[in-house]
Structures are given as structure tokens and as C-alpha cells.
Amino acid sequence: MIRGKCPLCGREFEGTDLGSLPHFPFCSERCRMIDLGRWVEGAYTIPGAPTSALPSDELDEETDE
């Protein structure tokens, strides 16, 4: 038996195995898609020192190799 709590909405769920939980670790397709949207929009970040972007001419050199 697998029991869990959706990391997005907090709803509890359970199933006999992972095959019975198609949206694991989320409770539903809706919560899974909301989380994916947050990743795509850049809402999830890892704190740290800011990085500087490479100048565009250096980017071109790297892709030409």
C-alpha cells in the first residue's frame, strides 16, 4: 500500500502500487500540470549567487564547435 500527500494541494491519496497512481507524486492530472507550468515559467529556483550570462559572441563560438 502506498500512501501520500500531494505536494501541491495537500490532498491525501493511496494506492496498491505505483501503477494504480498514474499521477504520483501528485493526486491528479490537474496538480501535475500546475507543477509543470511552474517549472516552465521558472517559478522554482535554487538560491545562490547570481551567474553572469556569456556574451553573445562567446555563445556563437561554443555552438559552432
mmCIF file of the N, C-alpha and C atoms, coordinates in Angstrom:
data_MODEL
# 
_entry.id   MODEL 
# 
loop_
_atom_site.group_PDB 
_atom_site.id 
_atom_site.type_symbol 
_atom_site.label_atom_id 
_atom_site.label_alt_id 
_atom_site.label_comp_id 
_atom_site.label_asym_id 
_atom_site.label_entity_id 
_atom_site.label_seq_id 
_atom_site.pdbx_PDB_ins_code 
_atom_site.Cartn_x 
_atom_site.Cartn_y 
_atom_site.Cartn_z 
_atom_site.occupancy 
_atom_site.B_iso_or_equiv 
_atom_site.pdbx_formal_charge 
_atom_site.auth_seq_id 
_atom_site.auth_comp_id 
_atom_site.auth_asym_id 
_atom_site.auth_atom_id 
_atom_site.pdbx_PDB_model_num 
ATOM 1   N N  . MET A 1 1  ? 0.840  -1.169 0.000   1.00 0.00 ? 1  MET A N  1 
ATOM 2   C CA . MET A 1 1  ? 0.000  0.000  0.000   1.00 0.00 ? 1  MET A CA 1 
ATOM 3   C C  . MET A 1 1  ? 0.895  1.246  0.000   1.00 0.00 ? 1  MET A C  1 
ATOM 4   N N  . ILE A 1 2  ? 0.594  2.156  -0.890  1.00 0.00 ? 2  ILE A N  1 
ATOM 5   C CA . ILE A 1 2  ? 1.327  3.417  -0.976  1.00 0.00 ? 2  ILE A CA 1 
ATOM 6   C C  . ILE A 1 2  ? 0.379  4.535  -0.552  1.00 0.00 ? 2  ILE A C  1 
ATOM 7   N N  . ARG A 1 3  ? 0.798  5.305  0.418   1.00 0.00 ? 3  ARG A N  1 
ATOM 8   C CA . ARG A 1 3  ? 0.020  6.460  0.871   1.00 0.00 ? 3  ARG A CA 1 
ATOM 9   C C  . ARG A 1 3  ? 0.875  7.700  0.700   1.00 0.00 ? 3  ARG A C  1 
ATOM 10  N N  . GLY A 1 4  ? 0.232  8.775  0.322   1.00 0.00 ? 4  GLY A N  1 
ATOM 11  C CA . GLY A 1 4  ? 0.979  10.003 0.150   1.00 0.00 ? 4  GLY A CA 1 
ATOM 12  C C  . GLY A 1 4  ? 0.102  11.223 0.285   1.00 0.00 ? 4  GLY A C  1 
ATOM 13  N N  . LYS A 1 5  ? 0.752  12.346 0.206   1.00 0.00 ? 5  LYS A N  1 
ATOM 14  C CA . LYS A 1 5  ? 0.073  13.635 0.280   1.00 0.00 ? 5  LYS A CA 1 
ATOM 15  C C  . LYS A 1 5  ? 0.575  14.462 -0.894  1.00 0.00 ? 5  LYS A C  1 
ATOM 16  N N  . CYS A 1 6  ? -0.329 14.994 -1.684  1.00 0.00 ? 6  CYS A N  1 
ATOM 17  C CA . CYS A 1 6  ? 0.033  15.779 -2.866  1.00 0.00 ? 6  CYS A CA 1 
ATOM 18  C C  . CYS A 1 6  ? 0.882  16.984 -2.442  1.00 0.00 ? 6  CYS A C  1 
ATOM 19  N N  . PRO A 1 7  ? 2.068  17.155 -3.056  1.00 0.00 ? 7  PRO A N  1 
ATOM 20  C CA . PRO A 1 7  ? 2.923  18.280 -2.675  1.00 0.00 ? 7  PRO A CA 1 
ATOM 21  C C  . PRO A 1 7  ? 2.358  19.642 -3.098  1.00 0.00 ? 7  PRO A C  1 
ATOM 22  N N  . LEU A 1 8  ? 1.351  19.621 -3.955  1.00 0.00 ? 8  LEU A N  1 
ATOM 23  C CA . LEU A 1 8  ? 0.792  20.880 -4.438  1.00 0.00 ? 8  LEU A CA 1 
ATOM 24  C C  . LEU A 1 8  ? -0.422 21.323 -3.620  1.00 0.00 ? 8  LEU A C  1 
ATOM 25  N N  . CYS A 1 9  ? -1.418 20.439 -3.490  1.00 0.00 ? 9  CYS A N  1 
ATOM 26  C CA . CYS A 1 9  ? -2.648 20.838 -2.807  1.00 0.00 ? 9  CYS A CA 1 
ATOM 27  C C  . CYS A 1 9  ? -2.805 20.235 -1.412  1.00 0.00 ? 9  CYS A C  1 
ATOM 28  N N  . GLY A 1 10 ? -1.981 19.232 -1.081  1.00 0.00 ? 10 GLY A N  1 
ATOM 29  C CA . GLY A 1 10 ? -2.044 18.630 0.241   1.00 0.00 ? 10 GLY A CA 1 
ATOM 30  C C  . GLY A 1 10 ? -3.062 17.513 0.393   1.00 0.00 ? 10 GLY A C  1 
ATOM 31  N N  . ARG A 1 11 ? -3.773 17.201 -0.686  1.00 0.00 ? 11 ARG A N  1 
ATOM 32  C CA . ARG A 1 11 ? -4.771 16.131 -0.626  1.00 0.00 ? 11 ARG A CA 1 
ATOM 33  C C  . ARG A 1 11 ? -4.085 14.781 -0.420  1.00 0.00 ? 11 ARG A C  1 
ATOM 34  N N  . GLU A 1 12 ? -4.648 13.955 0.462   1.00 0.00 ? 12 GLU A N  1 
ATOM 35  C CA . GLU A 1 12 ? -4.091 12.635 0.715   1.00 0.00 ? 12 GLU A CA 1 
ATOM 36  C C  . GLU A 1 12 ? -4.611 11.645 -0.314  1.00 0.00 ? 12 GLU A C  1 
ATOM 37  N N  . PHE A 1 13 ? -3.759 10.668 -0.669  1.00 0.00 ? 13 PHE A N  1 
ATOM 38  C CA . PHE A 1 13 ? -4.163 9.633  -1.623  1.00 0.00 ? 13 PHE A CA 1 
ATOM 39  C C  . PHE A 1 13 ? -3.504 8.330  -1.236  1.00 0.00 ? 13 PHE A C  1 
ATOM 40  N N  . GLU A 1 14 ? -4.030 7.244  -1.775  1.00 0.00 ? 14 GLU A N  1 
ATOM 41  C CA . GLU A 1 14 ? -3.412 5.941  -1.542  1.00 0.00 ? 14 GLU A CA 1 
ATOM 42  C C  . GLU A 1 14 ? -3.711 5.030  -2.721  1.00 0.00 ? 14 GLU A C  1 
ATOM 43  N N  . GLY A 1 15 ? -2.838 4.048  -2.883  1.00 0.00 ? 15 GLY A N  1 
ATOM 44  C CA . GLY A 1 15 ? -2.987 3.068  -3.948  1.00 0.00 ? 15 GLY A CA 1 
ATOM 45  C C  . GLY A 1 15 ? -2.238 1.805  -3.592  1.00 0.00 ? 15 GLY A C  1 
ATOM 46  N N  . THR A 1 16 ? -2.535 0.754  -4.322  1.00 0.00 ? 16 THR A N  1 
ATOM 47  C CA . THR A 1 16 ? -1.892 -0.525 -4.036  1.00 0.00 ? 16 THR A CA 1 
ATOM 48  C C  . THR A 1 16 ? -0.451 -0.560 -4.523  1.00 0.00 ? 16 THR A C  1 
ATOM 49  N N  . ASP A 1 17 ? -0.166 0.141  -5.632  1.00 0.00 ? 17 ASP A N  1 
ATOM 50  C CA . ASP A 1 17 ? 1.183  0.203  -6.188  1.00 0.00 ? 17 ASP A CA 1 
ATOM 51  C C  . ASP A 1 17 ? 1.287  1.442  -7.073  1.00 0.00 ? 17 ASP A C  1 
ATOM 52  N N  . LEU A 1 18 ? 2.467  1.706  -7.619  1.00 0.00 ? 18 LEU A N  1 
ATOM 53  C CA . LEU A 1 18 ? 2.645  2.901  -8.457  1.00 0.00 ? 18 LEU A CA 1 
ATOM 54  C C  . LEU A 1 18 ? 1.792  2.850  -9.715  1.00 0.00 ? 18 LEU A C  1 
ATOM 55  N N  . GLY A 1 19 ? 1.497  1.653  -10.200 1.00 0.00 ? 19 GLY A N  1 
ATOM 56  C CA . GLY A 1 19 ? 0.640  1.514  -11.377 1.00 0.00 ? 19 GLY A CA 1 
ATOM 57  C C  . GLY A 1 19 ? -0.767 2.032  -11.140 1.00 0.00 ? 19 GLY A C  1 
ATOM 58  N N  . SER A 1 20 ? -1.211 1.999  -9.898  1.00 0.00 ? 20 SER A N  1 
ATOM 59  C CA . SER A 1 20 ? -2.553 2.495  -9.573  1.00 0.00 ? 20 SER A CA 1 
ATOM 60  C C  . SER A 1 20 ? -2.561 3.989  -9.250  1.00 0.00 ? 20 SER A C  1 
ATOM 61  N N  . LEU A 1 21 ? -1.392 4.611  -9.296  1.00 0.00 ? 21 LEU A N  1 
ATOM 62  C CA . LEU A 1 21 ? -1.260 6.047  -9.028  1.00 0.00 ? 21 LEU A CA 1 
ATOM 63  C C  . LEU A 1 21 ? -0.599 6.724  -10.239 1.00 0.00 ? 21 LEU A C  1 
ATOM 64  N N  . PRO A 1 22 ? -1.350 6.935  -11.319 1.00 0.00 ? 22 PRO A N  1 
ATOM 65  C CA . PRO A 1 22 ? -0.739 7.445  -12.559 1.00 0.00 ? 22 PRO A CA 1 
ATOM 66  C C  . PRO A 1 22 ? -0.144 8.841  -12.467 1.00 0.00 ? 22 PRO A C  1 
ATOM 67  N N  . HIS A 1 23 ? -0.520 9.618  -11.461 1.00 0.00 ? 23 HIS A N  1 
ATOM 68  C CA . HIS A 1 23 ? -0.021 10.991 -11.355 1.00 0.00 ? 23 HIS A CA 1 
ATOM 69  C C  . HIS A 1 23 ? 0.961  11.165 -10.208 1.00 0.00 ? 23 HIS A C  1 
ATOM 70  N N  . PHE A 1 24 ? 1.409  10.061 -9.618  1.00 0.00 ? 24 PHE A N  1 
ATOM 71  C CA . PHE A 1 24 ? 2.323  10.101 -8.474  1.00 0.00 ? 24 PHE A CA 1 
ATOM 72  C C  . PHE A 1 24 ? 3.528  10.991 -8.765  1.00 0.00 ? 24 PHE A C  1 
ATOM 73  N N  . PRO A 1 25 ? 3.926  11.869 -7.895  1.00 0.00 ? 25 PRO A N  1 
ATOM 74  C CA . PRO A 1 25 ? 3.530  12.046 -6.505  1.00 0.00 ? 25 PRO A CA 1 
ATOM 75  C C  . PRO A 1 25 ? 2.369  13.015 -6.308  1.00 0.00 ? 25 PRO A C  1 
ATOM 76  N N  . PHE A 1 26 ? 1.682  13.369 -7.375  1.00 0.00 ? 26 PHE A N  1 
ATOM 77  C CA . PHE A 1 26 ? 0.547  14.279 -7.288  1.00 0.00 ? 26 PHE A CA 1 
ATOM 78  C C  . PHE A 1 26 ? -0.746 13.490 -7.197  1.00 0.00 ? 26 PHE A C  1 
ATOM 79  N N  . CYS A 1 27 ? -1.812 14.156 -6.746  1.00 0.00 ? 27 CYS A N  1 
ATOM 80  C CA . CYS A 1 27 ? -3.092 13.478 -6.582  1.00 0.00 ? 27 CYS A CA 1 
ATOM 81  C C  . CYS A 1 27 ? -3.882 13.416 -7.882  1.00 0.00 ? 27 CYS A C  1 
ATOM 82  N N  . SER A 1 28 ? -3.574 14.301 -8.830  1.00 0.00 ? 28 SER A N  1 
ATOM 83  C CA . SER A 1 28 ? -4.381 14.370 -10.054 1.00 0.00 ? 28 SER A CA 1 
ATOM 84  C C  . SER A 1 28 ? -3.561 14.948 -11.214 1.00 0.00 ? 28 SER A C  1 
ATOM 85  N N  . GLU A 1 29 ? -4.119 14.829 -12.398 1.00 0.00 ? 29 GLU A N  1 
ATOM 86  C CA . GLU A 1 29 ? -3.512 15.415 -13.594 1.00 0.00 ? 29 GLU A CA 1 
ATOM 87  C C  . GLU A 1 29 ? -3.434 16.938 -13.445 1.00 0.00 ? 29 GLU A C  1 
ATOM 88  N N  . ARG A 1 30 ? -4.464 17.529 -12.850 1.00 0.00 ? 30 ARG A N  1 
ATOM 89  C CA . ARG A 1 30 ? -4.500 18.980 -12.662 1.00 0.00 ? 30 ARG A CA 1 
ATOM 90  C C  . ARG A 1 30 ? -3.296 19.458 -11.849 1.00 0.00 ? 30 ARG A C  1 
ATOM 91  N N  . CYS A 1 31 ? -3.047 18.822 -10.703 1.00 0.00 ? 31 CYS A N  1 
ATOM 92  C CA . CYS A 1 31 ? -1.915 19.230 -9.860  1.00 0.00 ? 31 CYS A CA 1 
ATOM 93  C C  . CYS A 1 31 ? -0.590 18.987 -10.579 1.00 0.00 ? 31 CYS A C  1 
ATOM 94  N N  . ARG A 1 32 ? -0.496 17.900 -11.324 1.00 0.00 ? 32 ARG A N  1 
ATOM 95  C CA . ARG A 1 32 ? 0.730  17.601 -12.063 1.00 0.00 ? 32 ARG A CA 1 
ATOM 96  C C  . ARG A 1 32 ? 1.010  18.678 -13.104 1.00 0.00 ? 32 ARG A C  1 
ATOM 97  N N  . MET A 1 33 ? -0.034 19.122 -13.821 1.00 0.00 ? 33 MET A N  1 
ATOM 98  C CA . MET A 1 33 ? 0.149  20.140 -14.857 1.00 0.00 ? 33 MET A CA 1 
ATOM 99  C C  . MET A 1 33 ? 0.433  21.519 -14.268 1.00 0.00 ? 33 MET A C  1 
ATOM 100 N N  . ILE A 1 34 ? -0.156 21.838 -13.130 1.00 0.00 ? 34 ILE A N  1 
ATOM 101 C CA . ILE A 1 34 ? 0.156  23.112 -12.458 1.00 0.00 ? 34 ILE A CA 1 
ATOM 102 C C  . ILE A 1 34 ? 1.632  23.138 -12.082 1.00 0.00 ? 34 ILE A C  1 
ATOM 103 N N  . ASP A 1 35 ? 2.129  22.030 -11.535 1.00 0.00 ? 35 ASP A N  1 
ATOM 104 C CA . ASP A 1 35 ? 3.545  21.959 -11.158 1.00 0.00 ? 35 ASP A CA 1 
ATOM 105 C C  . ASP A 1 35 ? 4.445  22.097 -12.381 1.00 0.00 ? 35 ASP A C  1 
ATOM 106 N N  . LEU A 1 36 ? 4.097  21.426 -13.469 1.00 0.00 ? 36 LEU A N  1 
ATOM 107 C CA . LEU A 1 36 ? 4.881  21.530 -14.703 1.00 0.00 ? 36 LEU A CA 1 
ATOM 108 C C  . LEU A 1 36 ? 4.904  22.974 -15.200 1.00 0.00 ? 36 LEU A C  1 
ATOM 109 N N  . GLY A 1 37 ? 3.765  23.642 -15.148 1.00 0.00 ? 37 GLY A N  1 
ATOM 110 C CA . GLY A 1 37 ? 3.700  25.039 -15.565 1.00 0.00 ? 37 GLY A CA 1 
ATOM 111 C C  . GLY A 1 37 ? 4.604  25.931 -14.735 1.00 0.00 ? 37 GLY A C  1 
ATOM 112 N N  . ARG A 1 38 ? 4.683  25.645 -13.457 1.00 0.00 ? 38 ARG A N  1 
ATOM 113 C CA . ARG A 1 38 ? 5.566  26.430 -12.587 1.00 0.00 ? 38 ARG A CA 1 
ATOM 114 C C  . ARG A 1 38 ? 7.031  26.222 -12.961 1.00 0.00 ? 38 ARG A C  1 
ATOM 115 N N  . TRP A 1 39 ? 7.406  24.990 -13.319 1.00 0.00 ? 39 TRP A N  1 
ATOM 116 C CA . TRP A 1 39 ? 8.785  24.732 -13.771 1.00 0.00 ? 39 TRP A CA 1 
ATOM 117 C C  . TRP A 1 39 ? 9.071  25.497 -15.057 1.00 0.00 ? 39 TRP A C  1 
ATOM 118 N N  . VAL A 1 40 ? 8.128  25.435 -15.990 1.00 0.00 ? 40 VAL A N  1 
ATOM 119 C CA . VAL A 1 40 ? 8.328  26.091 -17.294 1.00 0.00 ? 40 VAL A CA 1 
ATOM 120 C C  . VAL A 1 40 ? 8.453  27.601 -17.131 1.00 0.00 ? 40 VAL A C  1 
ATOM 121 N N  . GLU A 1 41 ? 7.659  28.173 -16.244 1.00 0.00 ? 41 GLU A N  1 
ATOM 122 C CA . GLU A 1 41 ? 7.691  29.622 -16.024 1.00 0.00 ? 41 GLU A CA 1 
ATOM 123 C C  . GLU A 1 41 ? 8.905  30.073 -15.211 1.00 0.00 ? 41 GLU A C  1 
ATOM 124 N N  . GLY A 1 42 ? 9.647  29.134 -14.633 1.00 0.00 ? 42 GLY A N  1 
ATOM 125 C CA . GLY A 1 42 ? 10.816 29.475 -13.844 1.00 0.00 ? 42 GLY A CA 1 
ATOM 126 C C  . GLY A 1 42 ? 10.489 29.838 -12.405 1.00 0.00 ? 42 GLY A C  1 
ATOM 127 N N  . ALA A 1 43 ? 9.345  29.388 -11.915 1.00 0.00 ? 43 ALA A N  1 
ATOM 128 C CA . ALA A 1 43 ? 8.943  29.721 -10.548 1.00 0.00 ? 43 ALA A CA 1 
ATOM 129 C C  . ALA A 1 43 ? 9.792  29.001 -9.506  1.00 0.00 ? 43 ALA A C  1 
ATOM 130 N N  . TYR A 1 44 ? 10.356 27.864 -9.864  1.00 0.00 ? 44 TYR A N  1 
ATOM 131 C CA . TYR A 1 44 ? 11.196 27.119 -8.927  1.00 0.00 ? 44 TYR A CA 1 
ATOM 132 C C  . TYR A 1 44 ? 12.654 27.472 -9.200  1.00 0.00 ? 44 TYR A C  1 
ATOM 133 N N  . THR A 1 45 ? 13.328 27.937 -8.172  1.00 0.00 ? 45 THR A N  1 
ATOM 134 C CA . THR A 1 45 ? 14.736 28.295 -8.323  1.00 0.00 ? 45 THR A CA 1 
ATOM 135 C C  . THR A 1 45 ? 15.530 27.763 -7.139  1.00 0.00 ? 45 THR A C  1 
ATOM 136 N N  . ILE A 1 46 ? 16.805 27.637 -7.332  1.00 0.00 ? 46 ILE A N  1 
ATOM 137 C CA . ILE A 1 46 ? 17.714 27.228 -6.271  1.00 0.00 ? 46 ILE A CA 1 
ATOM 138 C C  . ILE A 1 46 ? 18.479 28.468 -5.854  1.00 0.00 ? 46 ILE A C  1 
ATOM 139 N N  . PRO A 1 47 ? 18.401 28.847 -4.581  1.00 0.00 ? 47 PRO A N  1 
ATOM 140 C CA . PRO A 1 47 ? 19.089 30.057 -4.131  1.00 0.00 ? 47 PRO A CA 1 
ATOM 141 C C  . PRO A 1 47 ? 20.605 29.931 -4.313  1.00 0.00 ? 47 PRO A C  1 
ATOM 142 N N  . GLY A 1 48 ? 21.209 31.006 -4.669  1.00 0.00 ? 48 GLY A N  1 
ATOM 143 C CA . GLY A 1 48 ? 22.655 31.022 -4.819  1.00 0.00 ? 48 GLY A CA 1 
ATOM 144 C C  . GLY A 1 48 ? 23.105 32.331 -5.416  1.00 0.00 ? 48 GLY A C  1 
ATOM 145 N N  . ALA A 1 49 ? 24.390 32.436 -5.598  1.00 0.00 ? 49 ALA A N  1 
ATOM 146 C CA . ALA A 1 49 ? 24.945 33.646 -6.189  1.00 0.00 ? 49 ALA A CA 1 
ATOM 147 C C  . ALA A 1 49 ? 24.506 33.754 -7.641  1.00 0.00 ? 49 ALA A C  1 
ATOM 148 N N  . PRO A 1 50 ? 24.179 34.947 -8.087  1.00 0.00 ? 50 PRO A N  1 
ATOM 149 C CA . PRO A 1 50 ? 23.779 35.114 -9.491  1.00 0.00 ? 50 PRO A CA 1 
ATOM 150 C C  . PRO A 1 50 ? 24.933 34.773 -10.436 1.00 0.00 ? 50 PRO A C  1 
ATOM 151 N N  . THR A 1 51 ? 24.594 34.228 -11.565 1.00 0.00 ? 51 THR A N  1 
ATOM 152 C CA . THR A 1 51 ? 25.605 33.915 -12.572 1.00 0.00 ? 51 THR A CA 1 
ATOM 153 C C  . THR A 1 51 ? 25.504 34.923 -13.697 1.00 0.00 ? 51 THR A C  1 
ATOM 154 N N  . SER A 1 52 ? 26.609 35.194 -14.332 1.00 0.00 ? 52 SER A N  1 
ATOM 155 C CA . SER A 1 52 ? 26.578 36.123 -15.463 1.00 0.00 ? 52 SER A CA 1 
ATOM 156 C C  . SER A 1 52 ? 26.423 35.322 -16.741 1.00 0.00 ? 52 SER A C  1 
ATOM 157 N N  . ALA A 1 53 ? 25.649 35.860 -17.644 1.00 0.00 ? 53 ALA A N  1 
ATOM 158 C CA . ALA A 1 53 ? 25.442 35.206 -18.933 1.00 0.00 ? 53 ALA A CA 1 
ATOM 159 C C  . ALA A 1 53 ? 26.663 35.439 -19.819 1.00 0.00 ? 53 ALA A C  1 
ATOM 160 N N  . LEU A 1 54 ? 26.936 34.485 -20.680 1.00 0.00 ? 54 LEU A N  1 
ATOM 161 C CA . LEU A 1 54 ? 28.035 34.651 -21.630 1.00 0.00 ? 54 LEU A CA 1 
ATOM 162 C C  . LEU A 1 54 ? 27.668 35.701 -22.666 1.00 0.00 ? 54 LEU A C  1 
ATOM 163 N N  . PRO A 1 55 ? 28.601 36.522 -23.091 1.00 0.00 ? 55 PRO A N  1 
ATOM 164 C CA . PRO A 1 55 ? 28.314 37.455 -24.193 1.00 0.00 ? 55 PRO A CA 1 
ATOM 165 C C  . PRO A 1 55 ? 27.899 36.671 -25.432 1.00 0.00 ? 55 PRO A C  1 
ATOM 166 N N  . SER A 1 56 ? 27.080 37.258 -26.262 1.00 0.00 ? 56 SER A N  1 
ATOM 167 C CA . SER A 1 56 ? 26.515 36.538 -27.407 1.00 0.00 ? 56 SER A CA 1 
ATOM 168 C C  . SER A 1 56 ? 27.588 36.002 -28.351 1.00 0.00 ? 56 SER A C  1 
ATOM 169 N N  . ASP A 1 57 ? 28.740 36.694 -28.507 1.00 0.00 ? 57 ASP A N  1 
ATOM 170 C CA . ASP A 1 57 ? 29.780 36.188 -29.399 1.00 0.00 ? 57 ASP A CA 1 
ATOM 171 C C  . ASP A 1 57 ? 30.419 34.916 -28.840 1.00 0.00 ? 57 ASP A C  1 
ATOM 172 N N  . GLU A 1 58 ? 30.503 34.784 -27.512 1.00 0.00 ? 58 GLU A N  1 
ATOM 173 C CA . GLU A 1 58 ? 31.035 33.560 -26.921 1.00 0.00 ? 58 GLU A CA 1 
ATOM 174 C C  . GLU A 1 58 ? 30.046 32.414 -27.088 1.00 0.00 ? 58 GLU A C  1 
ATOM 175 N N  . LEU A 1 59 ? 28.758 32.709 -27.033 1.00 0.00 ? 59 LEU A N  1 
ATOM 176 C CA . LEU A 1 59 ? 27.751 31.670 -27.243 1.00 0.00 ? 59 LEU A CA 1 
ATOM 177 C C  . LEU A 1 59 ? 27.853 31.116 -28.662 1.00 0.00 ? 59 LEU A C  1 
ATOM 178 N N  . ASP A 1 60 ? 28.042 32.008 -29.635 1.00 0.00 ? 60 ASP A N  1 
ATOM 179 C CA . ASP A 1 60 ? 28.155 31.578 -31.027 1.00 0.00 ? 60 ASP A CA 1 
ATOM 180 C C  . ASP A 1 60 ? 29.367 30.671 -31.232 1.00 0.00 ? 60 ASP A C  1 
ATOM 181 N N  . GLU A 1 61 ? 30.481 30.994 -30.575 1.00 0.00 ? 61 GLU A N  1 
ATOM 182 C CA . GLU A 1 61 ? 31.692 30.177 -30.700 1.00 0.00 ? 61 GLU A CA 1 
ATOM 183 C C  . GLU A 1 61 ? 31.469 28.791 -30.136 1.00 0.00 ? 61 GLU A C  1 
ATOM 184 N N  . GLU A 1 62 ? 30.741 28.670 -29.024 1.00 0.00 ? 62 GLU A N  1 
ATOM 185 C CA . GLU A 1 62 ? 30.507 27.382 -28.406 1.00 0.00 ? 62 GLU A CA 1 
ATOM 186 C C  . GLU A 1 62 ? 29.607 26.509 -29.271 1.00 0.00 ? 62 GLU A C  1 
ATOM 187 N N  . THR A 1 63 ? 28.625 27.078 -29.939 1.00 0.00 ? 63 THR A N  1 
ATOM 188 C CA . THR A 1 63 ? 27.702 26.282 -30.739 1.00 0.00 ? 63 THR A CA 1 
ATOM 189 C C  . THR A 1 63 ? 28.310 25.899 -32.088 1.00 0.00 ? 63 THR A C  1 
ATOM 190 N N  . ASP A 1 64 ? 29.334 26.613 -32.542 1.00 0.00 ? 64 ASP A N  1 
ATOM 191 C CA . ASP A 1 64 ? 29.964 26.298 -33.835 1.00 0.00 ? 64 ASP A CA 1 
ATOM 192 C C  . ASP A 1 64 ? 30.862 25.076 -33.763 1.00 0.00 ? 64 ASP A C  1 
ATOM 193 N N  . GLU A 1 65 ? 31.286 24.692 -32.586 1.00 0.00 ? 65 GLU A N  1 
ATOM 194 C CA . GLU A 1 65 ? 32.254 23.599 -32.442 1.00 0.00 ? 65 GLU A CA 1 
ATOM 195 C C  . GLU A 1 65 ? 31.671 22.268 -32.797 1.00 0.00 ? 65 GLU A C  1 
# 
